[in-house]
Amino acid sequence: MATTLTATNQEFKPKAWEEVACPLCGEKQSRVFEKFGYEHRYTYRRCTRCSLAFQNPRPVYDMEFVETAYEVYSDNTDAHWQKGGLTEKGKVVYAEYAQTLREIEALLGRKGRLLEVGCNTGFFLKVARDEGWSPVGVEISRSMAELAHRQFGVETLAGDWVTQEYGAPFDAAYCSHVIEHIPDPAAWMRRFREVLKPDGILCLSVPNMNSIDRRFKRLLKRLGLKRDKWQAWRTPDHLYEPCEKSMRPFFERAGFELLRTYTYPSEWLGEASFYHRVFHFWLRWGAKQRYYLRPRR
């Protein structure tokens, strides 16, 4: 990741702070859960109702914050694609994305129009197009949306995806590690219902606050044996850290049926060893969690 402050190595200094309620359930009561970030200046509090860990107080979330945090958030195209061909890492990521698309297709029963919210530099869109989908991407960063279109020739839109018009509804939507960055996730879920067909599939991936790795790191911090290694320019862009206990009732309130969920490691290609089934499918202790959802009829 990067911010507009990275190149000059400037420190991010919030111009103001705001107090917020739980972004998922609206509860105002919470308790201190974890200090994090550069010099541990930011605070996650845990909701007393749904157990969500969320920033409070947090830097004021306005267009200046969005510009700083996301305009140059990523430029990892070279890691996947060089001189018109896949790199070795790109081949692995390509296979991972293709596996995810097969899982969506298995639940949906077909291929069709696919919307990616937070399309980054467009590599998932390329894979989707190669695999027979008709993809459209939307990205808050204009520079990344333009890079995705220029590099892969995929259809991309720049700006707030909630306010965009897309024409015909989509068969599927894909949103990977994005929704935890935005202040009103309920508005996003309403918009997903609007843009999806009645039997459409939403694939939503998020960090897992209750992973074994995160639990162990929090224990070390509480014992004074570890501090976060954050660069001064980095913005605290995860406004909340999801866990299954908080996400399940949130999806229910938003009008979605949960079809399947599991945790997974990076560059997972769909294999299901006994270890994987226990750790990721049953206990769900992995660092990342994926949810497959359908609008409830």
Secondary structure as a PSIPRED ss2 file (coil, helix, strand):
# PSIPRED VFORMAT (PSIPRED V4.0)

   1 M C   1.000  0.000  0.000
   2 A C   1.000  0.000  0.000
   3 T C   1.000  0.000  0.000
   4 T C   1.000  0.000  0.000
   5 L C   1.000  0.000  0.000
   6 T C   1.000  0.000  0.000
   7 A C   1.000  0.000  0.000
   8 T C   1.000  0.000  0.000
   9 N C   1.000  0.000  0.000
  10 Q C   1.000  0.000  0.000
  11 E C   1.000  0.000  0.000
  12 F C   1.000  0.000  0.000
  13 K C   1.000  0.000  0.000
  14 P C   1.000  0.000  0.000
  15 K C   1.000  0.000  0.000
  16 A C   1.000  0.000  0.000
  17 W E   0.000  0.000  1.000
  18 E E   0.000  0.000  1.000
  19 E C   1.000  0.000  0.000
  20 V C   1.000  0.000  0.000
  21 A C   1.000  0.000  0.000
  22 C C   1.000  0.000  0.000
  23 P C   1.000  0.000  0.000
  24 L C   1.000  0.000  0.000
  25 C C   1.000  0.000  0.000
  26 G C   1.000  0.000  0.000
  27 E C   1.000  0.000  0.000
  28 K C   1.000  0.000  0.000
  29 Q C   1.000  0.000  0.000
  30 S E   0.000  0.000  1.000
  31 R E   0.000  0.000  1.000
  32 V E   0.000  0.000  1.000
  33 F E   0.000  0.000  1.000
  34 E E   0.000  0.000  1.000
  35 K E   0.000  0.000  1.000
  36 F E   0.000  0.000  1.000
  37 G C   1.000  0.000  0.000
  38 Y H   0.000  1.000  0.000
  39 E H   0.000  1.000  0.000
  40 H H   0.000  1.000  0.000
  41 R C   1.000  0.000  0.000
  42 Y E   0.000  0.000  1.000
  43 T E   0.000  0.000  1.000
  44 Y E   0.000  0.000  1.000
  45 R E   0.000  0.000  1.000
  46 R E   0.000  0.000  1.000
  47 C E   0.000  0.000  1.000
  48 T C   1.000  0.000  0.000
  49 R C   1.000  0.000  0.000
  50 C C   1.000  0.000  0.000
  51 S C   1.000  0.000  0.000
  52 L C   1.000  0.000  0.000
  53 A E   0.000  0.000  1.000
  54 F E   0.000  0.000  1.000
  55 Q E   0.000  0.000  1.000
  56 N C   1.000  0.000  0.000
  57 P C   1.000  0.000  0.000
  58 R E   0.000  0.000  1.000
  59 P E   0.000  0.000  1.000
  60 V C   1.000  0.000  0.000
  61 Y C   1.000  0.000  0.000
  62 D C   1.000  0.000  0.000
  63 M H   0.000  1.000  0.000
  64 E H   0.000  1.000  0.000
  65 F H   0.000  1.000  0.000
  66 V H   0.000  1.000  0.000
  67 E H   0.000  1.000  0.000
  68 T H   0.000  1.000  0.000
  69 A H   0.000  1.000  0.000
  70 Y H   0.000  1.000  0.000
  71 E C   1.000  0.000  0.000
  72 V C   1.000  0.000  0.000
  73 Y C   1.000  0.000  0.000
  74 S C   1.000  0.000  0.000
  75 D C   1.000  0.000  0.000
  76 N C   1.000  0.000  0.000
  77 T H   0.000  1.000  0.000
  78 D H   0.000  1.000  0.000
  79 A H   0.000  1.000  0.000
  80 H H   0.000  1.000  0.000
  81 W E   0.000  0.000  1.000
  82 Q E   0.000  0.000  1.000
  83 K C   1.000  0.000  0.000
  84 G C   1.000  0.000  0.000
  85 G E   0.000  0.000  1.000
  86 L E   0.000  0.000  1.000
  87 T C   1.000  0.000  0.000
  88 E H   0.000  1.000  0.000
  89 K H   0.000  1.000  0.000
  90 G H   0.000  1.000  0.000
  91 K H   0.000  1.000  0.000
  92 V H   0.000  1.000  0.000
  93 V H   0.000  1.000  0.000
  94 Y H   0.000  1.000  0.000
  95 A H   0.000  1.000  0.000
  96 E H   0.000  1.000  0.000
  97 Y H   0.000  1.000  0.000
  98 A H   0.000  1.000  0.000
  99 Q H   0.000  1.000  0.000
 100 T H   0.000  1.000  0.000
 101 L H   0.000  1.000  0.000
 102 R H   0.000  1.000  0.000
 103 E H   0.000  1.000  0.000
 104 I H   0.000  1.000  0.000
 105 E H   0.000  1.000  0.000
 106 A H   0.000  1.000  0.000
 107 L H   0.000  1.000  0.000
 108 L H   0.000  1.000  0.000
 109 G C   1.000  0.000  0.000
 110 R C   1.000  0.000  0.000
 111 K C   1.000  0.000  0.000
 112 G C   1.000  0.000  0.000
 113 R E   0.000  0.000  1.000
 114 L E   0.000  0.000  1.000
 115 L E   0.000  0.000  1.000
 116 E E   0.000  0.000  1.000
 117 V E   0.000  0.000  1.000
 118 G C   1.000  0.000  0.000
 119 C C   1.000  0.000  0.000
 120 N C   1.000  0.000  0.000
 121 T C   1.000  0.000  0.000
 122 G C   1.000  0.000  0.000
 123 F H   0.000  1.000  0.000
 124 F H   0.000  1.000  0.000
 125 L H   0.000  1.000  0.000
 126 K H   0.000  1.000  0.000
 127 V H   0.000  1.000  0.000
 128 A H   0.000  1.000  0.000
 129 R H   0.000  1.000  0.000
 130 D H   0.000  1.000  0.000
 131 E C   1.000  0.000  0.000
 132 G C   1.000  0.000  0.000
 133 W C   1.000  0.000  0.000
 134 S E   0.000  0.000  1.000
 135 P E   0.000  0.000  1.000
 136 V E   0.000  0.000  1.000
 137 G E   0.000  0.000  1.000
 138 V E   0.000  0.000  1.000
 139 E E   0.000  0.000  1.000
 140 I C   1.000  0.000  0.000
 141 S C   1.000  0.000  0.000
 142 R H   0.000  1.000  0.000
 143 S H   0.000  1.000  0.000
 144 M H   0.000  1.000  0.000
 145 A H   0.000  1.000  0.000
 146 E H   0.000  1.000  0.000
 147 L H   0.000  1.000  0.000
 148 A H   0.000  1.000  0.000
 149 H H   0.000  1.000  0.000
 150 R H   0.000  1.000  0.000
 151 Q H   0.000  1.000  0.000
 152 F H   0.000  1.000  0.000
 153 G C   1.000  0.000  0.000
 154 V C   1.000  0.000  0.000
 155 E E   0.000  0.000  1.000
 156 T E   0.000  0.000  1.000
 157 L E   0.000  0.000  1.000
 158 A E   0.000  0.000  1.000
 159 G C   1.000  0.000  0.000
 160 D C   1.000  0.000  0.000
 161 W H   0.000  1.000  0.000
 162 V H   0.000  1.000  0.000
 163 T H   0.000  1.000  0.000
 164 Q C   1.000  0.000  0.000
 165 E C   1.000  0.000  0.000
 166 Y C   1.000  0.000  0.000
 167 G C   1.000  0.000  0.000
 168 A C   1.000  0.000  0.000
 169 P C   1.000  0.000  0.000
 170 F E   0.000  0.000  1.000
 171 D E   0.000  0.000  1.000
 172 A E   0.000  0.000  1.000
 173 A E   0.000  0.000  1.000
 174 Y E   0.000  0.000  1.000
 175 C E   0.000  0.000  1.000
 176 S E   0.000  0.000  1.000
 177 H C   1.000  0.000  0.000
 178 V C   1.000  0.000  0.000
 179 I H   0.000  1.000  0.000
 180 E H   0.000  1.000  0.000
 181 H H   0.000  1.000  0.000
 182 I C   1.000  0.000  0.000
 183 P C   1.000  0.000  0.000
 184 D C   1.000  0.000  0.000
 185 P H   0.000  1.000  0.000
 186 A H   0.000  1.000  0.000
 187 A H   0.000  1.000  0.000
 188 W H   0.000  1.000  0.000
 189 M H   0.000  1.000  0.000
 190 R H   0.000  1.000  0.000
 191 R H   0.000  1.000  0.000
 192 F H   0.000  1.000  0.000
 193 R H   0.000  1.000  0.000
 194 E H   0.000  1.000  0.000
 195 V H   0.000  1.000  0.000
 196 L E   0.000  0.000  1.000
 197 K E   0.000  0.000  1.000
 198 P E   0.000  0.000  1.000
 199 D E   0.000  0.000  1.000
 200 G E   0.000  0.000  1.000
 201 I E   0.000  0.000  1.000
 202 L E   0.000  0.000  1.000
 203 C E   0.000  0.000  1.000
 204 L E   0.000  0.000  1.000
 205 S E   0.000  0.000  1.000
 206 V E   0.000  0.000  1.000
 207 P E   0.000  0.000  1.000
 208 N C   1.000  0.000  0.000
 209 M C   1.000  0.000  0.000
 210 N C   1.000  0.000  0.000
 211 S C   1.000  0.000  0.000
 212 I H   0.000  1.000  0.000
 213 D H   0.000  1.000  0.000
 214 R H   0.000  1.000  0.000
 215 R H   0.000  1.000  0.000
 216 F H   0.000  1.000  0.000
 217 K H   0.000  1.000  0.000
 218 R H   0.000  1.000  0.000
 219 L H   0.000  1.000  0.000
 220 L H   0.000  1.000  0.000
 221 K H   0.000  1.000  0.000
 222 R H   0.000  1.000  0.000
 223 L C   1.000  0.000  0.000
 224 G C   1.000  0.000  0.000
 225 L C   1.000  0.000  0.000
 226 K C   1.000  0.000  0.000
 227 R C   1.000  0.000  0.000
 228 D C   1.000  0.000  0.000
 229 K C   1.000  0.000  0.000
 230 W C   1.000  0.000  0.000
 231 Q C   1.000  0.000  0.000
 232 A C   1.000  0.000  0.000
 233 W C   1.000  0.000  0.000
 234 R C   1.000  0.000  0.000
 235 T C   1.000  0.000  0.000
 236 P C   1.000  0.000  0.000
 237 D C   1.000  0.000  0.000
 238 H C   1.000  0.000  0.000
 239 L C   1.000  0.000  0.000
 240 Y E   0.000  0.000  1.000
 241 E E   0.000  0.000  1.000
 242 P C   1.000  0.000  0.000
 243 C C   1.000  0.000  0.000
 244 E H   0.000  1.000  0.000
 245 K H   0.000  1.000  0.000
 246 S H   0.000  1.000  0.000
 247 M H   0.000  1.000  0.000
 248 R H   0.000  1.000  0.000
 249 P H   0.000  1.000  0.000
 250 F H   0.000  1.000  0.000
 251 F H   0.000  1.000  0.000
 252 E H   0.000  1.000  0.000
 253 R H   0.000  1.000  0.000
 254 A C   1.000  0.000  0.000
 255 G C   1.000  0.000  0.000
 256 F E   0.000  0.000  1.000
 257 E E   0.000  0.000  1.000
 258 L E   0.000  0.000  1.000
 259 L E   0.000  0.000  1.000
 260 R E   0.000  0.000  1.000
 261 T E   0.000  0.000  1.000
 262 Y E   0.000  0.000  1.000
 263 T E   0.000  0.000  1.000
 264 Y E   0.000  0.000  1.000
 265 P C   1.000  0.000  0.000
 266 S C   1.000  0.000  0.000
 267 E C   1.000  0.000  0.000
 268 W C   1.000  0.000  0.000
 269 L C   1.000  0.000  0.000
 270 G C   1.000  0.000  0.000
 271 E C   1.000  0.000  0.000
 272 A C   1.000  0.000  0.000
 273 S C   1.000  0.000  0.000
 274 F H   0.000  1.000  0.000
 275 Y H   0.000  1.000  0.000
 276 H H   0.000  1.000  0.000
 277 R H   0.000  1.000  0.000
 278 V H   0.000  1.000  0.000
 279 F H   0.000  1.000  0.000
 280 H H   0.000  1.000  0.000
 281 F H   0.000  1.000  0.000
 282 W H   0.000  1.000  0.000
 283 L C   1.000  0.000  0.000
 284 R C   1.000  0.000  0.000
 285 W C   1.000  0.000  0.000
 286 G C   1.000  0.000  0.000
 287 A C   1.000  0.000  0.000
 288 K E   0.000  0.000  1.000
 289 Q E   0.000  0.000  1.000
 290 R E   0.000  0.000  1.000
 291 Y E   0.000  0.000  1.000
 292 Y E   0.000  0.000  1.000
 293 L E   0.000  0.000  1.000
 294 R E   0.000  0.000  1.000
 295 P E   0.000  0.000  1.000
 296 R C   1.000  0.000  0.000
 297 R C   1.000  0.000  0.000
